[in-house]
Amino acid sequence: MDPELEAIRAKRLAQMKQGAGMAGLPAGLPSGLPQMQKQEQEKPEEDEMRRTILASILDNSARERLARISIVKQDKARQVEEMLIRMAQSGQIRGKTL
């Protein structure tokens, strides 16, 4: 091969590695891998916290209705859950009474 072409390729590869912040790893690997792993580990904890909060403010029939909505439209159910949690945290909704 042409030595000039080899030099250009080597320079470009070095730039790609440096730009990704991964000088020791191939440029094709994602740079946020440790961050992604951390987020995946925290996800079950967040889900459990969401379920706990929702269980404290919704009765069984309301939770069942929300579960049925999530079967059909998961994003809509998630929005409703987030709204309910925010309202409970701000004091607009009180916990269920026995």
N, C-alpha and C positions, 0 to 999 in steps of 0.2 A: 504494500500500500504506500501511498504518498505520505512522506514524513510530515508535511505541512498539515494534511488532513488529520493525521494522528494527533498532532499538537492541538489542533482546534477541538477535536473530540475530547481530549484529556482536559483541556481548559474548561470546556462546557460541563463536563461531568463534575469537575471540582466546584464549579459555580452552583450546580444543582445541589450537590451535597451540602455546601456551605449555606445556601439559601434555606434548606430544610432544617438546618441546625443539627444535622446528623453526620458529622465528619467521619465517624467511624463506621457508619452503617450505609448500606446501599440507599440511593436516593429514592427508590420506589416505596420504601417503608413509611408508614404514617408517623409523623413527628409527635402526635398527641397520644401515643399508645398508653403510657402510664396514666394519663388523665382519663382516658376512656375506661381503663380497668377500674379506677377509683370510682367513677360514676356508676359502673355496673354493680360494684359492691354496695354502694349507697342506695341503689334503687329499691331493693327489697325492704330496707329500713324505712324509706320514705313511703312505700306502699302500705306497710304495716301501720305507720303513723296516720296515714289518710284513713285507713279502715277504722282505726280506733276513734278518731275524731268523728267520722261519719256515724259510727255506732253509738256515740254519745249524744248525737243530736237528732238522729232519725229513728223512728220505730221500725219494727220488722217489715210492715207492709210498704213503707216508703223505701226501705233498702231494696226490697224485692222489685218495686217499680223501677228504681234506678238501675238495677241489674238487668232488667228486661230492655231498658233503653240502651244500655251499653252493648247488648247483643246486636242490636240493629245499627246503632250509630255510636260507636265508641268515642269519637271526638266530642259529640254533643254531651254525652254522659260525663266525660272528663271536665267539660266546661261547667256543667251543673255542680259537680263535686267541688271544683275549685271555688265557685261562687259561694256554695254553702259553707265551706271551710273558712273563707275570708269573712263571711258574715258572722260566723260563730266566734272567730278570733276577735272581731271588732265589737262583739257584744250585741249585735243586732238579733241574733238567734240564741236562745238559751237551750241548755241541754234538756233532753226529754225528762218528764216527770213520771214517777212511778205511781 
